[in-house]
Amino acid sequence: MEQLLPNQLEGAYDRDGKGLSVADAMPGGKQRFAIIGSEEFDWTIDQEKYIYPNHRGIDHYDRFKEDLALFAEMGFKCYRFSIAWTRIFPNGDEGTPNEAGLEFYDQLIDECLKYDIEPVITISHYEMPLHLAKEYGGWKNRKLIDFYERFAQTVLERYSSKVKYWMTFNEINSAFHFPALSQGLVKSNGARRVPKYFPSMA
């Protein structure tokens, strides 16, 4: 089952209270992984130097009803997507969620159910709040366990009556291949080894 990410789909990367994610700082193009893997990369978004396709996505945020209608027309029976952590907790360390973000997923899930399309949700998929990567050093900091737990508990309680199938992390082993996107770890913040046990504890 293919997984679709908010940064691939939604666009509206800075609307309705959404914060910046690590994916929002990743430029497009063939050199993107070399850029974020360099010693100099510090999560700065430089729109004069790079393009950021993730900021636009495919406008799913505004056109999800049309998209779901097309899914239904094609006979889709399930839709696997993830919830943007930054729509719910824009910086990741807030005490209360962003209601506008929750309302978007209320509508998206209801639209799935309207067409008898089963929502299958991944809680975390390359959508760590950029603030947590910059200020806390990503998953090398144990505080992220508590931040992630608050996020997960919020969405699980909100949607448990409508969503049967959940995944906590997408490809948890991707920390070895894409540490910046998966764990918020870059060389400039001193990360050299992936603390794989922290996400496992969350």
Protein Blocks (a to p, Z undefined) as FASTA:
>chain_A
ZZddfklmnmmmlgghiacdfklmpcgdjklmmmmmpmklgoiacfklpccfklnmnolm
mmmmmmmmmmmmnopabdcddddfklmmmnopafbdcfklmmmmmmmmmmmmmnopacdd
dfbghiacfklmmmnopjmbmklmmmmmmmmmmmmmmmmmmmmbdcfbgckllmmmmmml
mnopafklopabdcfklmmmZZ
